[in-house]
Amino acid sequence: MASTLLAQRVAHDVDLIARAGLPIDEFLDEAMGSLARAVPFVSACVPTVDPATMLVTGVRKFGGLTGLDHRDHEWALIEYGTSEPDSFAAVARSAVPATAVHLATGGHTERSARLTDFMVPEFGFTDELRAAFRSGRETWGGMALFRDEAANPFTPEEVELVAELSSAMALGLRTGLLAQLAYAPPVAPVGPAVLIVNADNEFVQLSAGAEQRLADLNGRPTLADPMNIISALVGAARSWAAGQTDLPPRCRVRSASGMWLVLHATPLSARDGKAGDVVVTIDEARPPEIVPLVVAAFGLTARERDVTQLVLQGVDTKEIASTIHVSTYTVQDHLKSVFDKVGVRSRRELIARVYFDQYVPRMGGELGASGWFAGS
């Protein structure tokens, strides 16, 4: 167990790292290295999630899990296709955004199906500490730390420290999302791609363009196998069909090319009554789908988000004031705060910053009936 002084130093270090504006991979490398000084672990994984649906958008791994991706699809199906009291979504909703299996079960870890049926036989992990990384209303990711028989279970003090890091880790993830640059030139839109997954979790049909979309997802360096995103959607679709969740099975992901994609999953029912097949659709995200995510990542207040949304629609200051029932001076104050947080000096720069490089080249173009830029 770490000393109080060491725990305080780690919390301070993680907070500083989170404010450095690093890309996600660099942030996590430094933050997890610091955390390991106070909360040792043999392996760890850090999923990022879409804050609107809590569906995984990527996973980074550390320690003994590094490079082990062959069982990711099973993890995703368990996480999103079953109902456990300490799922990441459940931890995100709890008053304390961290928990450990050994502590939560009073030492009866066999009560955790995930640990007993998957983690122990597959990896030899005997305890897991989970946390959700929350910033205000949104959850941007989570963390699972693992120990094996060679180490003692996680302590209440360690869980408390990890819980205290929740907001700092969320800050690092959401600002890292904004700092992330495209790894390759954007690819031309290919239209929606469709994949059908059967009840045995096998891909049985792929539409034209599906392999290109999957390759674009698979090309992101440092990430674990992005197929866990597809598996998470499949599991979530089945939970949604069973009435176990009311969150739609969809997420927004930035691919290797830098293009924002939106992924949907829909459960299918056959005429003979059999169920289990799921259709997954991957398409380029339209501006209305991605803007709320990006705006939330800047950490704007609710009123600042309202002002920003109106600026993105081309509304002038006087009309913004009338719409949200404040004075023009108050609108200017909100705009100044927004500019400071986003790091821009004008409305034009704000629009370009929010839309990223995916949309900037097409700014000024007309939107078609589909909500995408006409002529794309």
Summary of the structure (lengths in Angstrom):
residues: 376
radius of gyration: 21.6
end to end distance: 56.8
largest distance: 65.6
contacts: 1225
relative contact order: 0.12
helix: 46%
strand: 20%
